[in-house]
């Protein structure tokens, strides 16, 4: 019913399958009034729309036509249609003339693709008693709707809406209880007042706490979200569907949507984009038109802008630079900027879903970038890496740093009790923004070399580096800090080193590949993989390491794009023999064993469990429940998704161990 095709952070490009066709997500569902169809939204890019079943139910003429002809013919749309149950009217008027069962039955009768139970939308910032009372009814009706759908063997998909106002524990409770049901989609409701009042920080809390308890296997719909300036932020938090009548409501008021906000036609001297409306007409042309014609053209513009933004977001997910787009978009308004900075408090939640390697480089766009998954992950890996006795911290140079470090390294200051420097027992690292410190042995691994930041550093980045270095130096007996680093970060002048002339960095390819293995697979992987007569083959063109052998037996290849190690059969065996269970492992059931042995890809439904630290694009070992090595390959999803999904591929298998 729903499959993930690409992912970046919690954002995903997916396919939602319905009776009337597949929908590529993230997607916007324009709201269609069942009696007022001002514009053909399908013509401008809508794959799916939403309309109100309750309004149809209340209008005897519409009701009769919908029952006789079906919903699709009623609103003249051939693609998938979602229907709301009357919850909006309930929130506005306090009551509706239909029961939960009746509205479910009616939505099935008119052949909607996706129906909705009659939840209670609870406004933000109400008192807790009200929120708890409404939530109890919402959950009761959701359970009733799911049970009734099963009893009646209904074909339509079913929404179960997450409520709870701005009480985050209630949002989590609601999402947790709904996830126990067999619903098909999970909208997050009653957030429109937050968006209308620019409470985007509160929106982040509501969405992230709802997502924490929702299943990853179904689409998540942010109800009433229709302004393109917030799409990127909401997609990064895991929202797959949006709905809104903003395209036409704003047009009624002569307002034009953009990713930077909203323009009033009366203030425009130039048209704001390059859509067909903006290139064909001037603001004066629109102002001179009759109201109806002007409204139609502005609505077209609003749809063009909205669908163009979603296409851009999907491409950003494919490229792996969604968070850069989020940081760019959120600079359109201070409240949005506050929201994306607040999202940094959920960095660990985002990291679980973020692939290790991406097509695009990491670009630092401001202090918000310090909270990205790549940074959080690197700092945690660095803390786990084996440490030598001493540490030398060098200033940044050209990337990759290890290729441009040679000869005497300059003047240093010492932190800790000065001792004789043993170069064999010394770690060499480079100060880097935003990654804090980068060991020279692993500096070519994505994104440590594939990143860029302004040379003029902002205060937050400097303080970030200072704080991390101050923490990290405690792991070592002695730390030698290059004079330029001390001056740049204002670390304070420590005692000047007496042996700066002796400090030289010696490149060692075996140490390099061992360090990369420890960083990629976990501490101990380097020694596990690289024993025996190690032979390293490099590219004649670039000088980069390409293949690593034990004698003539291939152990691993090194991928040129990101310097990650790609296992061979021998490498997989060595890693499996030395790394403890369940590290780096995906465990499959007995039904899947012969297919894995034969080198066939592993599907999610056959996975019993897996290492919780697996992320999309990781090299993994495929084993059975007795930890027998069956195959090895590349993860297509993260651990949390692999264990939840029952459809789609989990691992793209490279080779099986069938004899």
C-alpha positions as CSV (number, residue, x, y, z in Angstrom):
1,X,0.0,0.0,0.0
2,X,2.9,2.4,0.7
3,X,6.6,1.9,-0.3
4,X,9.6,4.2,0.2
5,X,11.6,4.9,-2.9
6,X,14.1,7.4,-1.5
7,X,14.8,9.0,1.8
8,X,16.7,11.9,3.5
9,X,16.3,12.5,7.3
10,X,12.7,11.6,8.0
11,X,11.6,12.9,4.6
12,X,10.8,10.2,2.1
13,X,9.7,9.9,-1.5
14,X,7.1,7.2,-1.5
15,X,4.3,5.6,-3.5
16,X,0.8,5.4,-2.0
17,X,-1.3,2.8,-3.9
18,X,-5.0,3.3,-4.2
19,X,-7.9,1.9,-6.3
20,X,-7.7,4.9,-8.6
21,X,-4.0,5.0,-9.1
22,X,-0.6,5.5,-7.4
23,X,0.3,8.8,-5.7
24,X,4.0,9.9,-5.5
25,X,4.6,11.4,-2.1
26,X,5.2,14.0,-0.7
27,X,2.0,15.2,-2.3
28,X,-0.5,18.1,-2.0
29,X,-4.2,17.3,-2.0
30,X,-6.1,20.4,-3.2
31,X,-9.4,20.8,-1.4
32,X,-12.3,20.5,-3.9
33,X,-15.7,21.9,-2.8
34,X,-18.3,19.4,-4.0
35,X,-20.5,22.1,-5.4
36,X,-18.0,24.8,-6.3
37,X,-15.4,23.5,-8.7
38,X,-13.7,26.6,-9.8
39,X,-10.6,25.1,-11.4
40,X,-9.4,21.8,-12.8
41,X,-6.6,21.0,-10.3
42,X,-5.6,17.9,-12.1
43,X,-4.5,20.0,-15.1
44,X,-2.0,21.8,-12.9
45,X,-0.4,18.8,-11.3
46,X,-2.7,17.3,-8.6
47,X,-2.5,13.5,-8.5
48,X,-4.9,13.3,-5.5
49,X,-7.5,15.6,-4.1
50,X,-9.6,15.9,-1.0
51,X,-13.3,16.8,-0.6
52,X,-15.8,16.8,2.2
53,X,-18.1,13.8,2.5
54,X,-20.2,15.5,5.2
55,X,-21.1,18.5,2.9
56,X,-22.2,16.0,0.2
57,X,-24.2,14.0,2.8
58,X,-26.0,17.1,3.9
59,X,-27.0,18.3,0.4
60,X,-29.8,16.0,-0.8
61,X,-29.1,16.6,-4.5
62,X,-25.3,16.0,-4.1
63,X,-25.9,13.0,-2.0
64,X,-28.2,11.4,-4.5
65,X,-25.8,12.1,-7.4
66,X,-22.8,10.8,-5.4
67,X,-24.6,7.6,-4.6
68,X,-25.8,7.0,-8.1
69,X,-22.7,8.1,-10.1
70,X,-19.9,7.8,-7.5
71,X,-17.7,10.5,-6.0
72,X,-15.3,10.6,-8.9
73,X,-17.9,11.5,-11.5
74,X,-19.5,14.0,-9.0
75,X,-16.4,16.1,-8.7
76,X,-15.0,15.2,-12.2
77,X,-11.7,13.8,-11.0
78,X,-10.4,10.4,-12.1
79,X,-7.5,10.1,-9.7
80,X,-7.5,9.1,-6.0
81,X,-9.9,11.1,-3.7
82,X,-9.7,11.4,0.0
83,X,-12.8,12.6,2.0
84,X,-13.0,14.4,5.3
85,X,-15.8,13.3,7.7
86,X,-17.1,16.6,8.9
87,X,-14.6,17.1,11.6
88,X,-13.9,20.6,10.4
89,X,-17.6,21.5,10.6
90,X,-17.6,19.9,14.1
91,X,-14.8,22.1,15.2
92,X,-16.5,25.3,13.8
93,X,-20.1,24.6,14.7
94,X,-19.8,22.2,17.7
95,X,-22.0,19.5,16.2
96,X,-22.7,17.6,13.0
97,X,-25.8,15.6,12.0
98,X,-24.1,12.3,11.3
99,X,-22.6,9.5,13.4
100,X,-19.2,8.0,13.1
101,X,-20.6,4.8,11.6
102,X,-22.8,6.6,9.2
103,X,-20.1,8.8,7.8
104,X,-17.8,5.7,7.3
105,X,-20.6,3.8,5.6
106,X,-21.4,6.8,3.4
107,X,-17.8,7.3,2.3
108,X,-17.6,3.7,1.3
109,X,-21.0,4.0,-0.5
110,X,-19.8,6.9,-2.7
111,X,-16.6,5.0,-3.5
112,X,-14.0,7.3,-2.0
113,X,-10.5,6.0,-2.0
114,X,-9.5,7.2,1.4
115,X,-12.1,7.8,4.1
116,X,-11.8,9.4,7.6
117,X,-13.4,8.6,10.9
118,X,-15.2,11.4,12.8
119,X,-12.5,12.6,15.1
120,X,-12.7,15.6,17.5
121,X,-10.3,18.4,16.4
122,X,-9.1,19.9,19.6
123,X,-7.7,23.4,19.2
124,X,-4.3,24.4,20.5
125,X,-3.8,25.7,24.0
126,X,-7.1,24.5,25.4
127,X,-7.2,23.2,29.0
128,X,-6.1,19.7,29.7
129,X,-9.4,18.4,30.8
130,X,-11.0,19.4,27.4
131,X,-8.1,17.8,25.5
132,X,-8.3,14.5,27.4
133,X,-12.1,14.3,27.0
134,X,-11.9,15.0,23.2
135,X,-9.0,12.5,22.8
136,X,-11.0,9.7,24.5
137,X,-13.8,10.2,21.9
138,X,-11.4,10.4,19.0
139,X,-9.7,7.1,20.0
140,X,-13.1,5.4,20.6
141,X,-14.3,6.5,17.2
142,X,-11.1,5.4,15.5
143,X,-11.4,1.9,17.0
144,X,-15.0,1.8,16.0
145,X,-14.2,2.9,12.4
146,X,-11.5,0.3,11.9
147,X,-13.6,-2.5,13.3
148,X,-16.6,-1.5,11.2
149,X,-14.5,-1.3,8.1
150,X,-13.3,-4.9,8.7
151,X,-16.7,-6.2,9.5
152,X,-18.2,-4.7,6.3
153,X,-15.2,-5.8,4.3
154,X,-14.8,-2.2,2.9
155,X,-12.5,-1.5,0.1
156,X,-11.6,2.1,0.9
157,X,-8.5,3.0,2.8
158,X,-9.1,4.6,6.2
159,X,-7.6,7.6,8.0
160,X,-7.2,7.6,11.8
161,X,-6.4,11.1,13.0
162,X,-3.9,12.0,15.7
163,X,-5.3,14.6,18.2
164,X,-4.3,15.9,21.6
165,X,-4.0,19.6,21.2
166,X,-0.6,21.0,22.2
167,X,-0.2,18.5,25.0
168,X,2.7,16.5,23.7
169,X,2.1,13.5,25.9
170,X,-1.4,13.3,24.7
171,X,-0.2,13.5,21.1
172,X,2.1,10.6,21.8
173,X,-0.6,8.7,23.6
174,X,-3.0,9.1,20.7
175,X,-0.4,8.2,18.1
176,X,0.6,5.1,20.1
177,X,-2.9,3.9,20.5
178,X,-3.8,4.5,16.8
179,X,-0.7,2.6,15.7
180,X,-2.2,-0.5,17.4
181,X,-5.1,-0.3,14.9
182,X,-5.0,-1.5,11.4
183,X,-5.6,2.0,9.8
184,X,-4.1,2.8,6.5
185,X,-3.1,6.5,7.0
186,X,-2.4,8.7,10.0
187,X,-3.3,12.4,9.6
188,X,-2.1,14.8,12.3
189,X,-5.1,17.1,13.0
190,X,-6.0,20.4,14.5
191,X,-2.7,22.2,13.5
192,X,-4.2,24.9,11.3
193,X,-4.5,27.4,14.2
194,X,-0.8,26.9,14.9
195,X,0.1,27.7,11.3
196,X,-2.2,30.6,11.0
197,X,-0.7,32.2,14.1
198,X,2.9,31.4,13.1
199,X,3.4,29.1,16.0
200,X,5.8,27.0,13.9
201,X,7.9,26.0,16.9
202,X,4.8,24.4,18.5
203,X,4.0,22.8,15.2
204,X,7.4,21.1,15.3
205,X,6.7,19.7,18.8
206,X,3.3,18.4,17.8
207,X,4.5,16.8,14.6
208,X,7.7,15.2,16.1
209,X,5.9,13.9,19.1
210,X,3.2,12.4,16.9
211,X,5.8,10.9,14.6
212,X,7.6,9.3,17.5
213,X,4.8,6.9,18.1
214,X,3.4,6.4,14.5
215,X,4.3,3.5,12.3
216,X,6.8,4.2,9.5
217,X,4.9,1.9,7.2
218,X,2.0,4.2,6.4
219,X,1.7,7.7,5.0
220,X,1.4,10.6,7.5
221,X,-0.8,13.5,6.5
222,X,-0.5,17.0,8.0
223,X,-4.1,18.2,7.8
224,X,-4.7,21.8,6.6
225,X,-1.1,22.5,5.6
226,X,-1.1,24.2,2.2
227,X,1.4,27.0,2.2
228,X,4.5,26.1,0.2
229,X,6.8,28.0,2.6
230,X,6.4,25.2,5.2
231,X,6.4,22.1,3.0
232,X,10.2,21.5,3.2
233,X,10.2,21.7,7.0
234,X,7.2,19.4,7.4
235,X,8.5,16.8,4.9
236,X,11.8,16.7,6.8
237,X,9.7,15.8,9.9
238,X,8.2,12.8,8.0
239,X,5.0,14.3,6.6
240,X,3.9,12.7,3.3
241,X,0.6,14.3,2.5
242,X,-0.7,17.9,2.7
243,X,-4.2,19.3,2.0
244,X,-5.5,22.8,1.8
245,X,-7.9,25.1,0.1
246,X,-5.3,27.9,0.4
247,X,-4.8,28.0,-3.4
248,X,-8.3,29.2,-4.0
249,X,-9.0,31.0,-0.7
250,X,-5.9,33.1,-1.1
251,X,-6.9,33.8,-4.8
252,X,-10.3,35.0,-3.6
253,X,-8.4,37.6,-1.5
254,X,-6.0,38.5,-4.4
255,X,-3.1,36.9,-2.6
256,X,-0.3,35.0,-4.4
257,X,1.6,32.2,-2.7
258,X,5.3,31.8,-2.8
259,X,8.0,29.9,-0.9
260,X,9.0,33.2,0.7
261,X,5.5,34.1,2.0
262,X,2.4,35.7,0.5
263,X,2.1,38.6,-1.9
264,X,-0.9,40.9,-2.1
265,X,-1.7,41.8,-5.6
266,X,-2.3,45.4,-4.7
267,X,1.4,45.7,-3.7
268,X,2.9,43.9,-6.6
269,X,5.0,45.8,-9.2
270,X,6.4,42.6,-10.7
271,X,5.0,39.0,-10.9
272,X,6.7,36.8,-8.3
273,X,7.7,33.7,-10.3
274,X,8.1,32.2,-13.8
275,X,4.9,30.1,-14.0
276,X,2.7,30.5,-17.1
277,X,0.5,33.0,-15.3
278,X,3.4,35.2,-14.1
279,X,5.1,35.2,-17.5
280,X,1.9,36.0,-19.4
281,X,0.4,38.7,-17.2
282,X,1.5,41.7,-15.3
283,X,0.1,42.8,-11.9
284,X,-1.7,45.6,-13.8
285,X,-3.2,43.1,-16.2
286,X,-4.6,41.1,-13.2
287,X,-5.9,44.1,-11.4
288,X,-7.8,45.2,-14.5
289,X,-9.5,41.9,-14.9
290,X,-13.0,40.9,-13.7
291,X,-12.9,39.3,-10.2
292,X,-13.8,35.8,-11.4
293,X,-11.1,35.6,-14.1
294,X,-8.4,37.1,-11.8
295,X,-9.3,34.6,-9.1
296,X,-8.9,31.7,-11.5
297,X,-5.5,32.9,-12.7
298,X,-4.1,33.5,-9.2
299,X,-5.4,30.1,-8.1
300,X,-3.5,28.6,-11.1
301,X,-0.3,30.4,-9.9
302,X,-0.8,29.2,-6.4
303,X,-1.1,25.6,-7.6
304,X,2.0,26.0,-9.9
305,X,4.0,27.3,-7.0
306,X,2.8,24.6,-4.6
307,X,3.4,21.7,-6.9
308,X,6.8,23.1,-8.1
309,X,7.9,23.2,-4.5
310,X,7.0,19.6,-3.9
311,X,8.9,18.5,-7.0
312,X,11.9,20.4,-5.7
313,X,11.6,18.7,-2.3
314,X,11.4,15.3,-3.8
315,X,14.5,16.0,-5.9
316,X,16.3,17.2,-2.7
317,X,15.4,13.9,-1.1
318,X,16.9,12.0,-4.0
319,X,20.0,14.2,-3.9
320,X,20.4,14.1,-0.1
321,X,20.3,17.8,0.5
322,X,16.8,18.2,2.0
323,X,18.0,19.9,5.2
324,X,19.8,22.5,3.2
325,X,16.5,23.3,1.4
326,X,14.8,23.4,4.8
327,X,17.3,25.8,6.2
328,X,17.0,28.0,3.2
329,X,13.2,28.0,3.2
330,X,13.0,28.7,6.9
331,X,14.9,32.0,6.5
332,X,11.7,33.4,4.9
333,X,10.3,34.2,8.3
334,X,11.7,34.5,11.8
335,X,9.1,32.1,13.2
336,X,10.1,29.5,10.7
337,X,13.8,30.0,11.5
338,X,13.0,29.5,15.2
339,X,11.1,26.3,14.2
340,X,14.1,24.8,12.3
341,X,16.4,25.7,15.2
342,X,13.9,24.1,17.6
343,X,14.0,21.0,15.3
344,X,17.6,20.6,16.4
345,X,16.3,19.3,19.7
346,X,15.1,16.3,17.8
347,X,18.4,15.6,16.1
348,X,18.7,12.0,17.5
349,X,15.2,11.2,16.2
350,X,16.1,12.4,12.7
351,X,19.4,10.6,12.7
352,X,17.8,7.2,12.9
353,X,16.3,7.7,9.5
354,X,19.2,9.5,7.7
355,X,21.3,7.6,5.2
356,X,25.1,7.4,5.8
357,X,26.1,8.5,2.4
358,X,24.4,10.9,-0.1
359,X,24.9,12.1,-3.6
360,X,25.4,15.8,-2.7
361,X,28.0,17.4,-0.5
362,X,27.2,18.8,2.9
363,X,26.9,22.6,2.8
364,X,27.0,24.5,6.0
365,X,24.4,27.3,5.8
366,X,24.3,28.6,9.4
367,X,24.2,27.5,13.0
368,X,21.2,25.2,12.3
369,X,23.6,23.0,10.3
370,X,25.4,22.1,13.5
371,X,22.3,20.0,14.5
372,X,22.1,18.0,11.3
373,X,22.3,14.2,11.5
374,X,25.7,14.0,9.8
375,X,27.3,16.2,12.5
376,X,25.6,14.4,15.4
377,X,26.6,11.0,14.0
378,X,30.2,12.0,13.4
379,X,30.8,13.3,16.9
380,X,29.3,10.2,18.4
381,X,31.5,8.0,16.2
382,X,34.5,10.0,17.2
383,X,33.8,9.5,20.8
384,X,33.7,5.7,20.2
385,X,36.8,5.4,18.1
386,X,39.9,3.9,19.7
387,X,42.2,6.6,21.2
388,X,46.0,6.7,21.3
389,X,48.0,8.3,24.1
390,X,48.5,11.8,22.5
391,X,46.6,14.0,20.2
392,X,47.8,16.6,17.7
393,X,45.2,19.1,16.5
394,X,46.0,20.8,13.2
395,X,44.4,23.8,11.4
396,X,42.2,23.2,8.3
397,X,43.8,23.3,4.9
398,X,42.6,22.1,1.5
399,X,40.4,19.0,1.4
400,X,41.0,16.1,1.8
401,X,43.2,17.3,4.6
402,X,45.4,14.2,4.7
403,X,46.7,14.9,1.1
404,X,47.9,18.3,2.0
405,X,49.7,17.7,5.3
406,X,53.4,17.2,4.9
407,X,56.7,18.1,6.5
408,X,57.1,20.0,9.8
409,X,53.7,21.0,11.0
410,X,54.5,24.3,12.8
411,X,54.2,25.8,16.2
412,X,52.2,24.1,18.9
413,X,50.9,24.6,22.4
414,X,50.5,21.8,24.9
415,X,47.5,20.8,27.0
416,X,48.2,18.4,29.8
417,X,51.5,17.3,31.3
418,X,54.2,17.6,28.6
419,X,55.8,14.3,27.8
420,X,58.1,12.9,25.1
421,X,56.0,12.6,22.0
422,X,55.6,9.1,20.5
423,X,54.4,9.6,16.9
424,X,53.3,5.9,16.8
425,X,51.0,6.6,19.7
426,X,49.6,9.9,18.5
427,X,46.3,10.7,16.8
428,X,46.4,13.5,14.2
429,X,43.2,15.5,13.7
430,X,42.2,18.6,11.9
431,X,39.9,21.3,13.3
432,X,36.8,21.4,11.0
433,X,33.6,23.4,10.9
434,X,31.0,21.9,11.3
435,X,32.5,18.5,12.2
436,X,34.6,19.6,15.2
437,X,37.6,17.4,14.7
438,X,38.4,15.0,11.8
439,X,41.1,12.3,12.1
440,X,43.4,12.4,9.1
441,X,43.0,8.6,8.5
442,X,39.2,8.9,7.9
443,X,39.0,12.4,6.3
444,X,38.0,11.1,2.9
445,X,34.9,9.3,4.3
446,X,31.5,11.0,3.5
447,X,30.8,13.8,4.4
448,X,34.1,14.7,6.1
449,X,35.8,15.6,2.9
450,X,32.6,16.3,0.9
451,X,31.6,19.4,2.9
452,X,32.0,23.1,2.6
453,X,31.5,26.0,5.0
454,X,32.2,29.8,4.8
455,X,35.8,30.7,5.8
456,X,34.3,33.5,7.9
457,X,32.9,31.5,10.9
458,X,29.9,32.6,12.9
459,X,30.0,32.7,16.7
460,X,27.8,29.6,17.1
461,X,30.2,27.5,15.0
462,X,33.2,28.7,17.0
463,X,31.6,28.1,20.3
464,X,30.5,24.6,19.1
465,X,34.1,23.7,18.1
466,X,35.4,25.1,21.4
467,X,33.0,23.1,23.5
468,X,33.7,19.9,21.6
469,X,37.5,20.2,21.7
470,X,37.4,21.1,25.4
471,X,35.4,17.9,26.0
472,X,37.4,15.7,23.6
473,X,40.9,16.6,24.9
474,X,40.1,14.8,28.2
475,X,40.4,11.5,26.4
476,X,44.2,12.0,26.0
477,X,47.3,12.3,28.2
478,X,48.7,15.1,26.2
479,X,47.3,17.3,23.5
480,X,49.3,19.5,21.2
481,X,47.2,22.3,19.6
482,X,48.5,24.2,16.6
483,X,49.0,27.9,17.3
484,X,46.5,28.8,14.5
485,X,43.8,26.7,16.2
486,X,44.5,28.2,19.6
487,X,44.2,31.7,18.1
488,X,41.2,31.0,15.9
489,X,39.1,29.5,18.6
490,X,40.4,31.6,21.5
491,X,41.1,28.4,23.5
492,X,43.6,30.2,25.7
493,X,47.4,30.0,25.4
494,X,48.7,26.8,27.0
495,X,52.3,26.1,27.6
496,X,54.3,26.4,24.4
497,X,55.6,23.0,23.2
498,X,59.4,22.4,23.3
499,X,59.4,19.9,20.5
500,X,57.4,21.5,17.7
501,X,60.2,20.8,15.2
502,X,59.7,17.0,15.8
503,X,56.0,16.9,15.0
504,X,55.5,15.3,11.6
505,X,52.6,13.4,10.2
506,X,53.5,10.1,8.4
507,X,50.9,8.6,6.1
508,X,50.2,4.9,6.5
509,X,47.6,3.3,4.2
510,X,47.1,0.2,6.4
511,X,46.3,2.4,9.4
512,X,44.0,4.4,7.2
513,X,41.9,1.5,6.0
514,X,41.7,0.1,9.6
515,X,40.5,3.4,10.9
516,X,37.9,3.7,8.2
517,X,36.7,0.1,9.0
518,X,36.4,1.0,12.7
519,X,34.5,4.2,11.8
520,X,32.2,2.4,9.4
521,X,31.5,-1.0,11.1
522,X,32.5,-0.4,14.7
523,X,35.6,-0.6,16.9
524,X,37.6,-3.8,16.1
525,X,36.5,-4.0,12.5
526,X,39.8,-2.8,11.2
527,X,41.8,-5.5,13.0
528,X,39.1,-8.1,11.9
529,X,39.3,-7.2,8.2
530,X,42.9,-6.4,7.6
531,X,45.2,-9.2,8.8
532,X,47.7,-11.2,6.8
533,X,49.7,-9.9,3.8
534,X,47.8,-6.7,3.2
535,X,48.1,-5.4,-0.4
536,X,46.6,-2.1,-1.3
537,X,45.8,-1.2,-4.9
538,X,45.3,2.5,-5.9
539,X,43.8,4.2,-8.9
540,X,46.6,5.2,-11.3
541,X,44.5,8.3,-12.2
542,X,43.5,9.7,-8.8
543,X,45.8,7.9,-6.4
544,X,42.9,6.9,-4.3
545,X,42.7,3.5,-2.7
546,X,40.5,1.2,-4.7
547,X,41.0,-2.4,-3.6
548,X,42.5,-4.1,-0.5
549,X,43.7,-7.7,-0.6
550,X,45.2,-10.3,1.6
551,X,47.8,-11.5,-0.8
552,X,45.6,-12.0,-3.9
553,X,42.4,-12.5,-2.0
554,X,40.1,-9.4,-2.2
555,X,38.9,-8.2,1.2
556,X,37.1,-5.0,0.4
557,X,36.8,-2.4,-2.3
558,X,36.8,1.3,-1.5
559,X,34.0,3.3,-3.2
560,X,35.5,6.4,-4.9
561,X,32.5,8.7,-4.2
562,X,32.5,8.5,-0.4
563,X,35.5,6.2,0.6
564,X,33.2,3.7,2.3
565,X,34.4,0.1,2.3
566,X,32.4,-2.4,0.1
567,X,32.7,-6.0,1.4
568,X,33.8,-8.9,-0.7
569,X,32.9,-12.5,0.3
570,X,36.2,-12.7,2.3
571,X,35.5,-9.4,3.9
572,X,32.0,-10.4,5.0
573,X,33.4,-13.7,6.5
574,X,36.1,-11.8,8.4
575,X,33.7,-9.2,9.7
576,X,31.2,-11.9,10.8
577,X,33.8,-14.0,12.5
578,X,35.1,-11.2,14.7
579,X,32.3,-8.7,15.3
580,X,29.8,-9.7,18.0
581,X,26.2,-10.5,17.3
582,X,24.0,-8.5,16.4
583,X,26.5,-5.9,15.1
584,X,26.2,-5.1,11.4
585,X,23.6,-8.0,11.0
586,X,20.2,-8.4,9.4
587,X,18.6,-11.6,10.7
588,X,16.2,-13.4,8.3
589,X,13.7,-16.2,8.9
590,X,13.9,-19.7,7.6
591,X,11.7,-19.1,4.6
592,X,14.2,-16.5,3.3
593,X,17.4,-18.5,3.9
594,X,17.6,-20.3,0.5
595,X,17.0,-17.0,-1.3
596,X,19.6,-15.2,0.6
597,X,22.1,-18.0,0.1
598,X,21.4,-17.7,-3.6
599,X,22.1,-14.0,-3.6
600,X,18.5,-12.8,-3.9
601,X,17.5,-9.5,-2.3
602,X,16.0,-9.6,1.2
603,X,12.4,-8.2,1.7
604,X,11.3,-6.6,4.9
605,X,8.6,-9.2,5.6
606,X,11.3,-11.9,6.0
607,X,13.5,-9.9,8.5
608,X,13.3,-11.2,12.1
609,X,15.5,-8.5,13.6
610,X,18.5,-6.4,12.8
611,X,21.2,-4.2,14.4
612,X,19.5,-1.0,15.6
613,X,22.5,1.0,14.4
614,X,21.9,0.1,10.7
615,X,21.2,3.0,8.5
616,X,20.2,3.2,4.8
617,X,23.1,2.5,2.5
618,X,25.1,0.6,5.2
619,X,27.0,-2.5,4.3
620,X,25.4,-5.4,6.2
621,X,25.7,-9.1,6.9
622,X,22.7,-11.3,6.3
623,X,22.4,-14.1,8.8
624,X,19.9,-16.7,10.0
625,X,18.5,-17.0,13.5
626,X,21.5,-19.1,14.5
627,X,23.9,-16.4,13.2
628,X,25.0,-18.4,10.2
629,X,26.3,-16.1,7.5
630,X,24.1,-16.4,4.4
631,X,24.9,-13.3,2.4
632,X,26.0,-9.7,2.5
633,X,24.7,-6.5,0.8
634,X,23.5,-2.9,1.1
635,X,20.7,-1.7,3.4
636,X,18.0,0.2,1.5
637,X,16.3,1.4,4.7
638,X,17.2,2.1,8.3
639,X,16.8,-0.5,11.1
640,X,13.6,1.0,12.5
641,X,12.0,0.9,9.0
642,X,13.3,-2.6,8.1
643,X,11.7,-4.1,11.3
644,X,8.3,-2.3,10.7
645,X,7.7,-2.7,7.0
646,X,6.0,-5.9,5.6
647,X,6.5,-4.9,2.0
648,X,9.4,-3.8,-0.2
649,X,13.1,-4.5,-0.2
650,X,15.2,-4.2,2.9
651,X,18.6,-5.3,1.6
652,X,20.0,-5.3,-1.9
653,X,22.1,-8.4,-1.7
654,X,25.5,-8.4,-3.3
655,X,26.5,-12.1,-3.0
656,X,25.2,-15.2,-1.2
657,X,27.2,-18.0,0.3
658,X,25.5,-20.9,-1.6
659,X,28.1,-23.5,-2.2
